[in-house]
Amino acid sequence: MAGIVIIGAGASGLMAAIAASEDKDNNVTVFERQGRVGRKILSTGNGRCNLTNTICNSKNYHGEDASFAMGALAAFPPQRTIEFFKSIGLLTTEEYGGRVFPKSGFAGSVLDVLRNICEKNEAEIITDCAVTGSLKRPDGTFEILLGAEKRYADKVIVACGGIAGTKLGGVKDGYDILKSLGHSCTKLYPALTQIRTTPDYPRALKGIKANAALKLKNSGRTIFENDGEVLFTETGVSGTAVFEASRFASSPPFADEIVLDFLPDMTESDVQDYLVSQKRIFAHLGKDRSLTGALHPRLGMMICKMAQVGPADMCENLSRSEIDRLIDAAKAFTLKITGVSGFEAAQVTAGGISTSEFNPQTLESTVTKNLYACGEVLDVDGDCGGYNLQWAWASGALAGRTL
C-alpha cells in the first residue's frame, strides 16, 4: 500500500485527498496546520462559495505560463466540477456571468460534502499539525517533519495554498517546502484585492457602488480594461471589476492611473444630449444636480465637483464648456494609484512555484520524483468569479488521480 501525504487541507488539498483515496491501494493522510479545514472555502463568494464558472478559458488565468493550467482544466472542466459535487450530494445553481454557487447559498455546504467524502474514503485528516519541512530519502521516499515528530511517505502532494488571506491562514509553508526540494519561486504579489488611490474623491464617496467601464494605465498607455461593479472605500476602490484589475496594479508594469467610465452605455454625444435635456428639466436646480437621475446623487455631485461645475448657478445656465467638462469627468473619472491592499486582504496570490518545473499533464515535479503540487502554491491565478476554485478542484483532482 502506497503512503500518500497531502500537505494542506484547503480546496485543492481536499480534492486531492478525495481523488487519491478513491484508489484503495493508497493510504492517504492530510496534514493541516490550522484547527479546522477549508477556512478559505467558507469565505469565498461572500460566504456563498462561488465554486466554479461555466465560462472558462485560458484568458481567465495568469502566471508566467498561463497555458500550464489548461492540462488540468481540460481534464476536469467546470461541468465536471458541477457533476462531481452533484455526485457527492451538493446541488448547485448558475447565476450571472456563469458563476456557480451551492443551491443552499451557504459555503459550509461545500465544505461539509468534501469532509464527508474524505471520511467515507478513509482519508485521514490531521489538523493543528504544521509540516515544517520535507526531505527526500536515499530510498526515494519522503521524510515529513512535524516539529519534533517525523512521518514517512512514498508520495507527497503540496497543497498549502498561497500567502494571500493571512487572516484566514495564508502562509508561505508550501513555497518553503518546495524550494527545499529543489524548486524555484517567482515573485509574489497580492491579487483580487482593493486598489489604493489618492483618497480625496474615494473618501467622500465611501460606500457608493456603481457599474463602470474600467481602464488601468501606465504612463498614459492602457494595460488592462474591463467592466463591472466598483465600490468606493476609505482608501481607494474595490468591487469585482477592481479585484480583477488589481493584479495589474500590484505587479509589473504597475498601473499608475485608474480611469472609470460611469456611463459606459452612452456615447459622448448621448451624454451631451442628456445634459442639454437636464438644463430644461432641472432649470431651477443648482448645476451640481446636472447628473440627477443618471448616477447615485453623491457620485453625480462629486463628478460635478471634479468638473468644476458648482451649485452657485442654475442648471439652465450650463455652458457648452461646462457640459464638455462634465462629459469628460463622467466618462474618464481618473484617480492616481498609490498601490494595492496587502496579502492580508488579498483573496489570491499572483506568482508562486514555477510551473516550468512540473508536468502539466500530471502535476508531478520534474525535479523530484513522486512530488506533486496543486492549487494556489503554483504560479497560476485566476480572475474573480469562481476561476480560482475551479483551478483548485481541477489541479487537486489531477494530482490525486495521477499518483
Residue pairs with C-beta under 8 A, 6 or more apart in sequence:
1 25
1 26
1 27
2 25
2 26
2 27
2 154
2 155
2 403
3 27
3 29
3 141
3 152
3 153
3 154
3 155
4 20
4 26
4 27
4 28
4 29
4 153
4 154
4 155
4 156
4 157
4 403
5 29
5 30
5 31
5 142
5 144
5 151
5 153
5 155
5 156
5 157
6 13
6 16
6 17
6 20
6 28
6 29
6 30
6 31
6 156
6 157
6 159
6 400
7 13
7 30
7 31
7 131
7 134
7 144
7 156
7 157
7 158
7 159
7 160
7 173
7 174
7 177
8 30
8 31
8 32
8 158
8 159
8 160
8 161
8 173
8 174
8 375
8 377
9 17
9 30
9 31
9 32
9 37
9 38
9 125
9 127
9 159
10 37
10 38
10 39
10 40
10 41
10 159
10 160
10 161
10 375
10 376
10 392
11 38
11 40
11 41
11 375
11 389
11 392
11 393
11 396
12 159
12 161
12 374
12 375
12 376
12 391
12 392
12 393
12 395
12 396
12 399
13 30
13 32
13 157
13 159
13 160
13 374
13 375
13 396
14 30
14 37
14 38
14 114
14 115
14 118
14 396
15 114
15 374
15 392
15 393
15 396
15 397
15 400
16 157
16 159
16 372
16 374
16 396
16 397
16 399
16 400
17 28
17 30
17 118
17 121
17 123
17 125
17 400
18 114
18 117
18 118
18 121
18 123
18 397
18 400
19 396
19 397
19 398
19 399
19 400
19 401
20 26
20 28
20 123
20 157
20 400
20 401
20 403
21 28
21 118
21 121
21 122
21 123
21 400
22 121
22 400
22 401
23 403
26 403
28 121
28 122
28 123
28 124
29 123
29 124
29 125
29 126
29 151
29 153
30 37
30 118
30 123
30 124
30 125
30 126
31 126
31 129
31 130
31 131
31 144
31 146
32 125
32 126
32 127
32 128
32 129
33 128
33 129
33 130
33 131
33 169
33 171
33 173
34 127
34 128
34 169
35 127
35 128
36 127
37 111
37 115
37 125
37 127
38 111
38 114
38 115
39 168
39 169
40 161
40 165
40 168
40 169
40 170
41 49
41 107
41 110
41 111
41 114
41 389
42 49
42 107
42 108
42 111
43 107
43 165
43 168
44 50
44 51
44 107
44 347
44 389
45 51
45 99
45 101
45 107
45 386
47 106
47 107
48 101
48 102
48 105
48 106
48 107
49 101
49 102
49 106
49 107
49 109
49 110
49 389
50 99
50 100
50 101
50 385
50 386
50 389
51 81
51 85
51 92
51 100
51 101
51 102
51 110
51 386
51 389
51 390
51 393
52 78
52 81
52 82
52 100
52 386
52 389
52 390
52 393
53 60
53 78
53 97
53 98
53 99
53 100
53 385
53 386
53 387
53 390
54 78
54 79
54 82
54 94
54 98
54 100
55 97
55 98
56 73
56 77
56 78
56 98
56 387
56 390
58 66
58 67
58 69
58 70
60 382
60 383
60 385
60 387
61 69
61 73
61 380
61 381
61 382
61 383
61 387
61 391
62 191
62 247
62 350
62 380
62 381
62 382
63 69
63 186
63 350
63 351
63 352
63 355
63 378
63 379
63 380
63 381
64 186
64 354
64 355
64 356
64 379
65 355
65 356
65 379
66 380
68 355
68 358
68 360
68 378
68 379
68 380
69 360
69 380
69 391
69 394
69 395
70 360
71 360
71 361
71 398
72 360
72 363
72 374
72 391
72 394
72 395
72 397
72 398
73 390
73 391
73 394
75 394
75 397
75 398
76 84
76 393
76 394
76 397
76 398
77 394
78 98
78 100
78 390
81 100
81 390
81 393
81 394
82 92
82 100
84 393
84 397
85 92
85 102
85 110
85 113
86 92
88 113
88 114
88 116
88 117
89 113
89 116
90 102
90 103
90 109
90 110
90 113
91 102
91 103
91 104
92 100
92 101
92 102
92 103
93 100
93 101
93 102
93 103
94 100
95 101
97 385
98 385
98 386
99 385
99 386
100 386
102 109
102 110
115 125
118 125
129 146
130 146
130 147
130 173
131 144
131 145
131 146
131 173
131 177
132 145
132 146
132 147
133 145
133 176
133 177
133 180
134 142
134 143
134 144
134 145
134 156
134 177
134 180
134 181
135 142
135 143
135 145
135 180
136 142
136 143
136 181
136 368
136 371
137 143
137 152
140 369
140 370
141 152
141 153
141 154
142 152
142 153
142 154
142 155
142 156
142 370
142 371
143 150
143 151
143 152
144 150
144 151
144 152
144 153
144 156
154 370
155 370
155 371
155 372
155 403
156 370
156 371
156 372
157 372
157 373
157 374
157 399
157 400
157 403
158 174
158 177
158 178
158 371
158 372
158 373
158 374
158 377
159 174
159 373
159 374
159 375
159 377
159 396
159 399
160 171
160 173
160 174
160 177
160 377
161 169
161 170
161 171
161 174
161 375
161 376
161 377
162 170
162 174
162 188
162 348
162 349
162 352
162 376
162 377
163 170
163 171
163 172
163 175
163 188
163 343
163 349
164 170
164 190
164 191
164 192
164 193
164 343
164 346
164 347
164 348
164 349
164 376
165 343
165 344
165 346
165 347
166 343
166 344
167 344
170 343
170 349
174 353
174 373
174 377
175 185
175 188
175 352
175 353
175 377
178 185
178 353
178 371
178 373
178 377
179 185
179 353
181 365
181 367
181 368
181 371
182 357
182 365
182 367
182 368
183 353
183 354
183 357
183 365
183 367
183 368
184 353
184 354
184 357
185 351
185 352
185 353
185 354
186 351
186 352
186 353
186 354
186 379
187 251
187 351
188 343
188 349
188 350
188 351
188 352
189 247
189 250
189 251
189 349
189 350
189 351
190 246
190 250
190 340
190 341
190 342
190 343
190 345
190 346
190 348
190 349
190 350
191 246
191 247
191 250
191 346
191 347
191 348
191 349
191 350
191 381
192 243
192 244
192 246
192 247
192 346
192 347
192 348
192 381
192 384
192 388
193 243
193 246
193 250
193 340
193 341
193 342
193 345
193 346
193 347
194 233
194 235
194 236
194 237
194 238
194 242
194 243
194 246
194 340
194 341
194 345
195 236
195 237
195 238
195 242
195 245
195 246
195 249
195 258
195 337
195 339
195 340
196 235
196 236
196 337
196 338
196 339
196 340
196 341
197 235
197 236
197 237
197 258
197 335
197 336
197 337
197 338
198 335
198 336
198 338
199 234
199 235
199 236
201 232
201 302
201 306
201 333
201 335
202 232
202 233
202 234
202 235
202 236
202 237
202 335
203 234
203 235
204 298
204 302
205 232
205 298
205 299
205 302
206 232
206 233
206 234
207 231
207 232
208 231
208 232
208 296
208 298
208 299
209 229
209 230
209 231
209 232
209 239
209 296
210 229
210 230
210 262
210 295
210 296
210 299
211 227
211 228
211 229
211 230
211 262
211 264
212 227
212 228
212 230
212 241
212 260
212 261
212 262
212 264
212 333
213 225
213 226
213 227
213 260
213 261
213 264
214 225
214 226
214 227
214 228
214 230
214 241
214 242
214 245
214 258
214 259
214 260
214 261
215 222
215 224
215 225
215 258
215 259
215 261
216 222
216 223
216 224
216 225
216 245
216 248
216 249
216 255
216 257
216 258
216 259
216 337
217 223
217 255
217 256
217 257
217 258
217 259
218 253
218 254
218 255
218 256
218 257
219 256
223 248
223 253
223 255
224 245
224 248
224 255
226 241
226 244
226 245
227 241
227 264
228 239
228 240
228 241
228 244
229 239
229 240
229 241
230 237
230 238
230 239
230 241
230 242
230 260
231 237
231 238
231 239
231 242
232 238
235 341
236 335
236 337
236 338
237 258
237 260
237 335
240 384
240 385
242 258
243 347
243 384
244 383
244 384
244 385
245 255
245 258
246 340
246 346
247 350
247 381
248 255
249 255
249 258
249 337
249 339
249 340
250 339
250 340
250 350
251 350
251 351
255 337
256 336
256 337
257 334
257 335
257 336
257 337
258 334
258 335
258 337
259 332
259 333
259 334
260 332
260 333
260 334
260 335
261 330
261 331
261 332
261 333
262 295
262 299
262 303
262 330
262 331
262 333
263 270
263 271
263 294
263 295
263 330
263 331
264 331
266 274
266 331
268 327
268 331
271 326
271 327
271 330
271 331
272 323
272 327
274 294
275 290
275 318
275 323
275 326
275 327
276 323
278 290
278 291
278 292
278 293
278 315
278 318
279 315
279 316
279 318
280 316
282 289
282 290
282 292
282 315
283 314
283 315
283 316
284 314
284 315
284 316
285 292
285 314
285 315
286 310
286 311
286 312
286 313
286 314
286 315
287 304
287 309
287 310
287 311
287 312
287 313
287 314
287 315
287 317
287 318
287 322
288 301
288 304
288 305
288 309
288 310
288 311
289 300
289 301
289 304
289 311
289 315
290 300
290 304
290 309
290 315
290 318
290 326
291 299
291 300
291 301
291 303
291 304
291 326
291 330
292 300
294 300
294 330
295 303
295 330
303 326
303 329
303 330
303 333
304 310
304 326
304 329
306 329
306 333
307 322
307 325
307 326
307 328
307 329
308 325
309 318
309 322
309 325
309 326
340 346
343 349
347 384
347 388
348 376
348 381
348 382
348 388
349 376
349 381
350 381
351 379
351 381
352 376
352 377
352 378
352 379
352 380
352 381
353 373
353 377
353 378
353 379
354 379
355 378
355 379
355 380
357 365
357 366
357 367
358 364
358 365
358 366
358 372
358 373
358 378
359 365
359 366
361 402
362 372
362 398
362 399
362 402
363 372
363 373
363 374
363 395
363 398
363 399
363 402
364 370
364 371
364 372
364 402
365 371
365 372
365 373
372 399
372 402
372 403
373 399
374 392
374 395
374 396
374 398
374 399
375 391
375 392
375 395
375 396
376 388
376 391
376 392
378 395
380 391
380 395
381 388
382 388
382 390
382 391
